[in-house]
Amino acid sequence: MSKRQFLKALGPGLMWAGTAVGVSHLVQSTRAGANYGFYFLGILVLANVIKYPFFEFAPRYAAATGQHLIDGYNRIGKWAVWLYAILTFATMFTIQAAVTIVTAGLLKNLLHIDLSTTAVSMILLAGIMLILLAGKFSTLDKLVKFIVLLLSLSVIVAVISAFGHGFHPDYAKVRPFEWTNALDIAFLIAFIGWMPAPIDVAVWHSYWSVEKQRDTGYRPALREALLDFNIGYVGTVLLAIGFLSLGALVMYGTGAHFAQNGAKFAGQLVRLFTKTIGSWAYPVISIAAFTTMFSTTLTCLDAYSKVLKPTTEYLVPGWRTAKRGWTVWAWLFLVVTGALLLIDVFASRMKVMVDIATTLSFVTAPFLAFLNYKAVTSKEIPGEYRPGKWMRLYAVTGIVFLTLFSLFYVLWRFA
C-alpha cells in the first residue's frame, strides 16, 4: 500500500475515534480511576476486546459494498431496519443530551459563562446546526483529526507527569469496588456501555466511510480500510487508559469526588491535568477538553440526522422516490429538541444523565452487535471481505457475552 493510498483511506477511523473519545473517556474513564484506582483497567481492556469485531465490521462492509450498514440491515430483512430504528429512537435523545451537557459544562468552565446549562446547550446545538448546514464532510474530517491530535498530546504529557509523582493513595479514604454493591454494579454497567463507544457508532462509521469514498472517488481495499480503523481504535484504548490513570494517580484515595454539576465537573477535570503539568497549562487543557467534546457532540448530531434518512426511506414506502431533501434537517431538529428537553430536566445532575445514556447503550448492545454480524456475513459480501472462521467465532463469543451480561443486569435491576 502506497503512502498516497493510505492517506486517501485515512479519515473515517479518526472520525470514529473523535466520536468515541468523549464521555466514555473524559467522564467515565476518569471517574473509574478516581473512584476505584486501577481496578477498572482490566475491565476497560476487556470491554474494548469484546466489542472490537462489531466496530470492525463497519469499515469491512463499506469497503466490500461501497454502502453503509443500514443498506446491509435492509438486505437482512425489513425487521432488521425496524429493530435498528427502534433501538436508535430509544437511545438517541439520551446520547445526544449526555454529550451535549458535558460539552456545555466544559464551555461554561472555559469562558466562565454565567448562563444556565440549558441555555449554553441551546447555543452550542444551534451553532453546530449552522456548521452542518454550511459544511462538508472534508471539513469535518480535517477538524476531527486536529482535535484528536491535540487531546492525545495533552493526555500523554499529563499522564507521564502524574506517574512521575508516583501512586500514593490514602487507603483510609478508599472504598473498594464491591460486586454486591448496587452503586458499584450500576457504575460498572454504565462504564461498559460506552467503552469505547456505543455500538451505534459502527453504523455512523460505515456512513462516513461511504461519504469519504464519494468525496475522494476512491474505495479503499480491505487492508487499507481496516488499517485506518485500527489506528483509531487502538488510539482510543490508549487514551481511555490514560484518562483512567490520570484519575487514579491524582484523585484516588484523596477523599475528593467529582461534582454532579457540569461546569464544576469540568473544572475538576481540567485541574487533574494542571495538578501534574502546571497551572500554565490550564487554558491549553481547557481548550483541548472542550474541543474534544465539541467534536463528539458535532459528529453525533451529524450522524443521527444522516443515518435516520435512509432508515426512514427503507421503512416508509415511497419516501425515497419522493426525494424529500428536508428529511435530514427534520431529524436534526427533532434530535436537538429531544436532547434539550432532557438537558433541562438533568441540568444539575450531569452524572445521572451520563449514566442513563451509557446504561441504555449497554442494554441495546447485543442487538446491534447481532445485526452487524448478520450484515457482514451475508451471501452478498464477496468471500475475501467476509470475516474468517476465527473472527466469526470471536464475534459470536462477544454476542453471547454481551447478551448474558445484559440479561444479568436486567434481572438484577428489576427482579
C-alpha positions as CSV (number, residue, x, y, z in Angstrom):
1,M,0.0,0.0,0.0
2,S,1.5,3.4,-1.1
3,K,1.5,6.4,1.2
4,R,-0.9,8.2,-1.2
5,Q,-3.4,5.3,-1.0
6,F,-3.1,5.2,2.8
7,L,-3.8,9.0,3.1
8,K,-6.8,8.6,0.8
9,A,-8.2,5.9,3.0
10,L,-7.4,7.7,6.3
11,G,-10.3,9.6,7.8
12,P,-13.3,7.6,8.9
13,G,-11.3,5.8,11.5
14,L,-10.3,9.1,13.1
15,M,-13.8,10.3,12.8
16,W,-14.8,7.2,14.8
17,A,-12.1,8.0,17.3
18,G,-13.2,11.6,17.6
19,T,-16.7,10.4,18.5
20,A,-15.5,7.7,20.8
21,V,-13.1,9.9,22.7
22,G,-15.7,11.9,24.6
23,V,-17.9,11.0,27.6
24,S,-16.5,7.4,27.8
25,H,-13.0,8.9,28.2
26,L,-13.2,12.3,29.8
27,V,-16.0,11.4,32.2
28,Q,-16.4,7.7,32.7
29,S,-12.7,6.6,32.5
30,T,-11.6,9.4,34.7
31,R,-14.4,8.6,37.2
32,A,-13.4,5.0,37.2
33,G,-9.8,5.9,38.1
34,A,-10.8,8.5,40.7
35,N,-13.2,6.1,42.4
36,Y,-11.5,2.7,42.1
37,G,-7.9,3.4,41.2
38,F,-6.6,0.9,38.6
39,Y,-9.2,-1.7,39.4
40,F,-11.1,-1.0,36.2
41,L,-8.1,-1.2,34.0
42,G,-8.7,-4.9,33.1
43,I,-12.4,-4.2,32.7
44,L,-11.6,-1.4,30.3
45,V,-9.4,-3.6,28.2
46,L,-11.9,-6.5,28.2
47,A,-14.7,-4.2,27.1
48,N,-12.7,-3.0,24.1
49,V,-11.7,-6.5,23.2
50,I,-15.2,-7.9,23.3
51,K,-16.7,-5.0,21.2
52,Y,-13.9,-4.9,18.6
53,P,-15.5,-7.1,15.9
54,F,-18.8,-5.2,15.9
55,F,-17.0,-1.9,15.2
56,E,-14.5,-3.6,12.7
57,F,-17.5,-4.9,10.6
58,A,-18.4,-1.3,9.7
59,P,-15.3,-0.5,7.5
60,R,-15.3,-4.1,6.3
61,Y,-18.8,-3.8,5.0
62,A,-18.3,-0.3,3.4
63,A,-15.1,-1.5,1.7
64,A,-16.8,-4.6,0.4
65,T,-20.0,-3.0,-0.9
66,G,-19.5,0.8,-1.1
67,Q,-22.6,1.0,1.1
68,H,-23.4,1.6,4.7
69,L,-24.7,-0.8,7.3
70,I,-28.3,0.4,7.0
71,D,-28.2,-1.0,3.5
72,G,-26.9,-4.2,5.0
73,Y,-29.7,-4.3,7.5
74,N,-32.3,-3.9,4.7
75,R,-30.8,-6.9,2.9
76,I,-31.2,-8.9,6.1
77,G,-34.9,-8.0,6.1
78,K,-37.3,-5.1,6.9
79,W,-37.4,-6.4,10.5
80,A,-33.7,-5.6,10.9
81,V,-34.2,-2.0,9.8
82,W,-37.2,-1.7,12.2
83,L,-35.1,-3.1,15.0
84,Y,-32.3,-0.6,14.3
85,A,-34.9,2.3,14.1
86,I,-36.5,1.3,17.5
87,L,-33.1,1.0,19.2
88,T,-31.9,4.3,17.8
89,F,-35.1,6.1,18.7
90,A,-34.9,4.7,22.3
91,T,-31.3,5.9,22.8
92,M,-30.6,8.9,20.5
93,F,-32.1,11.6,22.8
94,T,-30.2,10.5,25.9
95,I,-26.9,10.0,24.0
96,Q,-27.1,13.4,22.3
97,A,-28.1,15.0,25.6
98,A,-25.3,13.3,27.5
99,V,-22.5,14.5,25.2
100,T,-24.0,18.0,24.9
101,I,-24.4,18.5,28.7
102,V,-20.7,17.6,29.2
103,T,-19.7,19.9,26.4
104,A,-21.8,22.8,27.9
105,G,-20.1,22.3,31.2
106,L,-16.7,22.5,29.7
107,L,-17.6,25.6,27.8
108,K,-19.0,27.3,30.9
109,N,-15.8,26.5,32.7
110,L,-13.6,27.6,29.9
111,L,-15.3,31.0,29.3
112,H,-16.7,31.5,32.8
113,I,-20.2,31.8,31.3
114,D,-22.9,32.8,33.8
115,L,-25.8,31.2,31.9
116,S,-27.8,28.1,32.7
117,T,-26.7,24.7,31.3
118,T,-29.8,24.5,29.1
119,A,-29.1,28.0,27.6
120,V,-25.5,27.1,26.8
121,S,-26.5,23.8,25.4
122,M,-29.1,25.5,23.2
123,I,-26.4,27.9,21.9
124,L,-24.0,25.0,21.3
125,L,-26.5,23.0,19.3
126,A,-27.7,26.0,17.3
127,G,-24.0,26.7,16.3
128,I,-23.5,23.0,15.4
129,M,-26.6,23.0,13.2
130,L,-25.2,26.1,11.3
131,I,-21.9,24.3,10.9
132,L,-23.6,21.2,9.5
133,L,-25.8,23.3,7.2
134,A,-22.7,25.1,5.7
135,G,-20.0,22.4,6.0
136,K,-18.9,19.3,4.0
137,F,-17.5,16.0,5.1
138,S,-14.0,17.0,4.2
139,T,-14.1,20.0,6.6
140,L,-15.5,17.8,9.4
141,D,-12.8,15.2,8.6
142,K,-9.9,17.7,9.0
143,L,-11.4,19.3,12.1
144,V,-11.6,15.9,14.0
145,K,-8.1,14.9,13.0
146,F,-6.7,18.1,14.6
147,I,-8.8,17.8,17.8
148,V,-7.9,14.1,18.4
149,L,-4.2,15.0,18.0
150,L,-4.4,18.0,20.4
151,L,-6.1,15.9,23.1
152,S,-3.8,12.9,22.7
153,L,-0.7,15.1,23.2
154,S,-2.3,16.7,26.3
155,V,-3.1,13.3,27.8
156,I,0.3,11.9,27.2
157,V,2.1,14.8,28.8
158,A,-0.3,14.8,31.8
159,V,-0.1,11.0,32.5
160,I,3.7,11.0,32.2
161,S,3.9,13.9,34.7
162,A,1.4,12.1,37.0
163,F,3.4,8.9,37.0
164,G,6.5,11.0,37.9
165,H,4.7,12.0,41.1
166,G,4.0,8.3,42.0
167,F,0.9,6.5,43.2
168,H,0.3,7.3,46.9
169,P,-3.4,6.9,47.8
170,D,-4.6,7.3,51.3
171,Y,-6.2,3.9,51.8
172,A,-8.1,5.2,54.8
173,K,-10.2,7.2,52.3
174,V,-10.6,4.4,49.8
175,R,-13.8,2.4,49.3
176,P,-13.0,-0.7,47.2
177,F,-15.3,-1.9,44.4
178,E,-17.8,-4.5,45.7
179,W,-19.7,-6.9,43.4
180,T,-22.6,-7.0,45.8
181,N,-22.9,-3.2,46.0
182,A,-25.7,-1.8,43.8
183,L,-24.0,1.5,43.2
184,D,-20.8,-0.2,42.1
185,I,-22.6,-2.5,39.7
186,A,-24.6,0.4,38.3
187,F,-21.4,2.3,37.5
188,L,-19.8,-0.9,36.0
189,I,-22.7,-1.2,33.6
190,A,-22.6,2.4,32.7
191,F,-18.8,2.3,32.2
192,I,-19.0,-0.7,29.8
193,G,-22.0,0.8,28.0
194,W,-19.8,3.4,26.2
195,M,-16.4,1.8,26.4
196,P,-15.0,2.6,23.9
197,A,-18.3,3.9,22.4
198,P,-21.9,2.8,21.8
199,I,-22.2,0.2,19.1
200,D,-24.4,2.6,17.2
201,V,-21.2,4.4,16.2
202,A,-20.4,1.4,13.9
203,V,-23.3,2.4,11.7
204,W,-22.1,6.0,11.7
205,H,-18.6,4.8,10.8
206,S,-19.9,2.9,7.8
207,Y,-21.8,6.1,6.6
208,W,-18.7,8.2,7.0
209,S,-16.7,5.6,5.0
210,V,-19.2,5.9,2.2
211,E,-19.1,9.7,2.3
212,K,-15.3,9.5,2.1
213,Q,-15.5,7.3,-0.9
214,R,-17.8,9.7,-2.6
215,D,-15.7,12.7,-1.8
216,T,-12.4,11.2,-3.0
217,G,-13.8,8.9,-5.7
218,Y,-11.7,6.1,-4.2
219,R,-12.8,2.9,-2.5
220,P,-10.1,1.6,-0.3
221,A,-9.1,-2.1,-0.3
222,L,-10.0,-4.0,2.9
223,R,-6.5,-3.8,4.2
224,E,-6.4,0.0,3.9
225,A,-9.9,0.4,5.5
226,L,-9.0,-1.8,8.4
227,L,-5.7,-0.1,9.0
228,D,-7.5,3.3,9.2
229,F,-10.0,1.8,11.7
230,N,-7.4,0.0,13.8
231,I,-5.3,3.2,14.2
232,G,-8.4,5.0,15.6
233,Y,-9.4,2.0,17.7
234,V,-6.1,1.4,19.4
235,G,-5.7,5.1,19.9
236,T,-9.0,5.3,21.8
237,V,-8.0,2.4,24.0
238,L,-4.7,4.0,24.9
239,L,-6.4,7.4,25.6
240,A,-9.0,5.6,27.8
241,I,-6.2,4.0,29.8
242,G,-4.6,7.5,30.0
243,F,-7.7,9.1,31.5
244,L,-8.2,6.2,33.9
245,S,-4.6,6.5,35.0
246,L,-4.9,10.2,35.5
247,G,-8.0,9.8,37.7
248,A,-6.2,7.1,39.7
249,L,-2.9,8.9,40.1
250,V,-4.3,12.3,41.0
251,M,-7.7,11.8,42.7
252,Y,-7.9,8.2,44.0
253,G,-7.5,7.9,47.8
254,T,-7.8,11.7,48.4
255,G,-11.4,11.7,49.6
256,A,-12.4,14.0,46.8
257,H,-15.3,13.2,44.4
258,F,-16.5,14.6,41.1
259,A,-19.4,17.1,41.3
260,Q,-22.8,16.4,39.7
261,N,-22.8,19.9,38.1
262,G,-21.4,20.0,34.6
263,A,-19.3,23.2,35.0
264,K,-17.9,22.1,38.4
265,F,-17.1,18.7,37.0
266,A,-15.3,20.3,34.1
267,G,-13.2,22.5,36.4
268,Q,-12.2,19.4,38.4
269,L,-11.3,17.5,35.2
270,V,-9.1,20.3,34.0
271,R,-7.4,20.6,37.4
272,L,-6.4,16.9,37.2
273,F,-4.2,17.9,34.2
274,T,-2.8,21.1,35.7
275,K,-2.0,19.5,39.0
276,T,0.6,17.4,37.2
277,I,1.6,19.6,34.3
278,G,1.4,23.0,35.9
279,S,-1.1,25.9,36.2
280,W,0.3,27.4,32.9
281,A,-1.4,24.5,31.0
282,Y,-4.9,25.4,32.3
283,P,-6.1,27.2,29.1
284,V,-4.5,24.6,26.8
285,I,-6.2,21.7,28.6
286,S,-9.5,23.5,28.9
287,I,-9.5,24.2,25.1
288,A,-8.4,20.6,24.3
289,A,-11.1,19.1,26.5
290,F,-13.8,21.4,25.2
291,T,-12.9,20.9,21.5
292,T,-12.8,17.1,22.1
293,M,-16.3,17.1,23.5
294,F,-17.4,19.6,20.9
295,S,-16.3,17.3,18.1
296,T,-18.2,14.4,19.8
297,T,-21.3,16.5,20.0
298,L,-21.0,17.6,16.4
299,T,-20.3,14.1,15.0
300,C,-23.2,12.6,17.0
301,L,-25.7,15.2,15.7
302,D,-24.3,14.9,12.1
303,A,-24.5,11.1,12.3
304,Y,-28.0,10.8,13.7
305,S,-29.5,13.2,11.1
306,K,-27.8,11.3,8.2
307,V,-28.3,7.7,9.2
308,L,-32.0,8.3,10.0
309,K,-32.6,9.5,6.4
310,P,-32.0,6.1,4.8
311,T,-33.7,4.4,7.7
312,T,-36.8,6.4,7.0
313,E,-36.6,5.7,3.3
314,Y,-36.5,2.0,3.9
315,L,-39.3,1.9,6.4
316,V,-41.8,4.3,4.6
317,P,-42.8,3.2,1.1
318,G,-42.4,5.9,-1.5
319,W,-40.2,8.2,0.7
320,R,-37.1,7.6,-1.3
321,T,-38.8,8.2,-4.7
322,A,-40.4,11.4,-3.4
323,K,-36.9,12.8,-2.9
324,R,-37.6,14.6,0.3
325,G,-34.4,16.5,0.8
326,W,-35.5,18.0,4.0
327,T,-35.5,14.6,5.8
328,V,-32.0,15.1,7.3
329,W,-32.9,18.6,8.7
330,A,-36.2,17.3,10.1
331,W,-34.4,14.6,12.1
332,L,-31.7,17.1,13.0
333,F,-34.3,19.4,14.5
334,L,-36.1,16.5,16.3
335,V,-32.8,15.2,17.9
336,V,-31.9,18.7,19.1
337,T,-35.3,19.3,20.5
338,G,-35.4,16.0,22.4
339,A,-31.9,16.4,23.7
340,L,-32.7,19.9,25.0
341,L,-35.8,18.7,26.9
342,L,-33.7,16.1,28.6
343,I,-30.9,18.5,29.4
344,D,-33.4,20.9,31.0
345,V,-34.5,18.1,33.3
346,F,-31.0,16.9,34.2
347,A,-29.1,20.2,34.0
348,S,-27.8,20.0,37.6
349,R,-27.3,16.2,37.5
350,M,-24.9,15.7,34.7
351,K,-23.5,12.3,36.0
352,V,-27.1,10.9,36.3
353,M,-27.7,11.9,32.7
354,V,-24.5,10.3,31.5
355,D,-25.2,7.1,33.5
356,I,-28.7,6.8,32.0
357,A,-27.4,7.2,28.4
358,T,-24.5,4.7,28.9
359,T,-26.7,2.1,30.6
360,L,-29.2,2.3,27.7
361,S,-26.4,1.7,25.3
362,F,-25.2,-1.3,27.3
363,V,-28.6,-3.0,27.2
364,T,-29.1,-2.4,23.5
365,A,-25.5,-3.5,22.5
366,P,-26.3,-7.2,21.9
367,F,-29.0,-6.4,19.3
368,L,-26.8,-4.1,17.3
369,A,-23.8,-6.5,17.6
370,F,-26.0,-9.2,16.1
371,L,-27.2,-7.0,13.2
372,N,-23.6,-6.1,12.3
373,Y,-22.6,-9.7,12.4
374,K,-25.5,-10.7,10.1
375,A,-24.8,-7.9,7.7
376,V,-21.1,-8.7,7.2
377,T,-21.5,-12.5,7.0
378,S,-24.4,-12.4,4.4
379,K,-24.1,-14.0,1.0
380,E,-23.9,-10.6,-0.8
381,I,-20.4,-10.0,0.7
382,P,-17.6,-11.2,-1.5
383,G,-15.6,-14.1,0.0
384,E,-12.4,-12.1,0.5
385,Y,-14.2,-9.5,2.5
386,R,-16.1,-11.8,4.8
387,P,-14.7,-12.3,8.3
388,G,-12.7,-15.5,8.6
389,K,-13.6,-18.5,10.8
390,W,-11.8,-17.2,13.9
391,M,-13.2,-13.7,13.6
392,R,-16.7,-15.2,13.3
393,L,-16.1,-17.3,16.4
394,Y,-14.7,-14.2,18.2
395,A,-17.8,-12.2,17.2
396,V,-20.3,-14.9,18.3
397,T,-18.5,-15.2,21.7
398,G,-18.8,-11.5,22.1
399,I,-22.5,-11.5,21.3
400,V,-23.1,-14.3,23.8
401,F,-21.1,-12.4,26.5
402,L,-23.0,-9.1,25.8
403,T,-26.3,-10.9,25.9
404,L,-25.7,-12.8,29.1
405,F,-24.3,-9.7,30.8
406,S,-27.3,-7.6,29.7
407,L,-29.8,-10.3,30.9
408,F,-27.9,-10.3,34.2
409,Y,-28.3,-6.6,34.5
410,V,-32.0,-6.5,33.6
411,L,-32.8,-9.3,36.0
412,W,-30.6,-7.8,38.8
413,R,-32.2,-4.3,38.2
414,F,-35.8,-5.3,38.0
415,A,-36.1,-8.7,39.8
